[in-house]
């Protein structure tokens, strides 16, 4: 199992998060403000340079209006 943040699964998660943000009609800066983080945090998350833990995924789902469990189910299908 690759431990690098550039794994295919990490890239897929990053792409799904970008899609969810856009679907929620949020800019990176808007999401950052709602999360209480810098825009660079969102940029690193969306580029796959930063791993997302379960608690962060739940909070992202709450803010952007997606079901984190469903996102994990989609990711787990290969």
C-alpha positions as a Markdown table, in Angstrom:
| # | Residue | x | y | z |
|---|---|---|---|---|
| 1 | Unk | 0.0 | 0.0 | 0.0 |
| 2 | Unk | 1.6 | 3.3 | -1.1 |
| 3 | Unk | 2.0 | 5.8 | 1.7 |
| 4 | Unk | 2.6 | 8.7 | -0.6 |
| 5 | Unk | 0.0 | 11.4 | -1.0 |
| 6 | Unk | 0.2 | 10.9 | -4.7 |
| 7 | Unk | -1.5 | 7.5 | -4.7 |
| 8 | Unk | -4.3 | 7.0 | -7.2 |
| 9 | Unk | -6.8 | 6.8 | -4.4 |
| 10 | Unk | -5.7 | 10.1 | -2.9 |
| 11 | Unk | -5.8 | 11.8 | -6.4 |
| 12 | Unk | -9.4 | 10.4 | -6.8 |
| 13 | Unk | -10.4 | 11.8 | -3.4 |
| 14 | Unk | -8.9 | 15.2 | -4.2 |
| 15 | Unk | -10.8 | 15.3 | -7.5 |
| 16 | Unk | -14.1 | 14.4 | -5.8 |
| 17 | Unk | -13.6 | 17.1 | -3.2 |
| 18 | Unk | -13.0 | 19.7 | -6.0 |
| 19 | Unk | -16.1 | 18.6 | -7.7 |
| 20 | Unk | -18.1 | 18.8 | -4.4 |
| 21 | Unk | -16.8 | 22.3 | -3.7 |
| 22 | Unk | -17.8 | 23.5 | -7.2 |
| 23 | Unk | -21.2 | 21.8 | -6.9 |
| 24 | Unk | -21.7 | 23.7 | -3.6 |
| 25 | Unk | -20.9 | 26.9 | -5.5 |
| 26 | Unk | -18.0 | 27.7 | -3.2 |
| 27 | Unk | -14.7 | 29.2 | -4.1 |
| 28 | Unk | -11.5 | 28.0 | -2.3 |
| 29 | Unk | -11.5 | 31.1 | -0.2 |
| 30 | Unk | -15.2 | 30.6 | 0.8 |
| 31 | Unk | -14.5 | 27.0 | 1.9 |
| 32 | Unk | -11.4 | 28.1 | 3.7 |
| 33 | Unk | -13.3 | 30.7 | 5.7 |
| 34 | Unk | -16.0 | 28.2 | 6.6 |
| 35 | Unk | -13.4 | 25.7 | 7.8 |
| 36 | Unk | -11.4 | 28.4 | 9.6 |
| 37 | Unk | -8.2 | 27.6 | 7.6 |
| 38 | Unk | -6.0 | 29.4 | 5.1 |
| 39 | Unk | -6.8 | 29.1 | 1.4 |
| 40 | Unk | -3.5 | 27.3 | 0.9 |
| 41 | Unk | -4.9 | 24.5 | 3.1 |
| 42 | Unk | -7.7 | 24.0 | 0.6 |
| 43 | Unk | -5.3 | 24.3 | -2.3 |
| 44 | Unk | -3.1 | 21.5 | -0.8 |
| 45 | Unk | -6.1 | 19.4 | -0.1 |
| 46 | Unk | -7.5 | 19.7 | -3.6 |
| 47 | Unk | -4.1 | 19.1 | -5.3 |
| 48 | Unk | -3.7 | 15.9 | -3.3 |
| 49 | Unk | -0.7 | 17.3 | -1.4 |
| 50 | Unk | -2.5 | 16.9 | 1.9 |
| 51 | Unk | -4.2 | 13.8 | 3.2 |
| 52 | Unk | -7.7 | 14.2 | 4.7 |
| 53 | Unk | -8.6 | 12.4 | 7.9 |
| 54 | Unk | -12.1 | 11.1 | 8.7 |
| 55 | Unk | -13.1 | 14.0 | 10.9 |
| 56 | Unk | -12.1 | 16.5 | 8.2 |
| 57 | Unk | -14.0 | 14.6 | 5.6 |
| 58 | Unk | -17.1 | 14.7 | 7.8 |
| 59 | Unk | -16.7 | 18.5 | 8.3 |
| 60 | Unk | -16.2 | 19.0 | 4.6 |
| 61 | Unk | -19.3 | 17.0 | 3.9 |
| 62 | Unk | -21.3 | 19.1 | 6.3 |
| 63 | Unk | -20.1 | 22.3 | 4.7 |
| 64 | Unk | -20.3 | 21.3 | 1.1 |
| 65 | Unk | -23.5 | 19.2 | 1.4 |
| 66 | Unk | -22.3 | 15.7 | 0.6 |
| 67 | Unk | -22.5 | 12.4 | 2.4 |
| 68 | Unk | -18.9 | 11.5 | 3.5 |
| 69 | Unk | -19.9 | 7.8 | 3.9 |
| 70 | Unk | -21.1 | 7.7 | 0.3 |
| 71 | Unk | -17.9 | 9.3 | -0.8 |
| 72 | Unk | -15.9 | 6.6 | 1.0 |
| 73 | Unk | -18.1 | 3.9 | -0.7 |
| 74 | Unk | -17.4 | 5.4 | -4.1 |
| 75 | Unk | -13.7 | 5.5 | -3.3 |
| 76 | Unk | -13.7 | 1.9 | -2.1 |
| 77 | Unk | -15.0 | 0.6 | -5.4 |
| 78 | Unk | -12.2 | -0.2 | -7.8 |
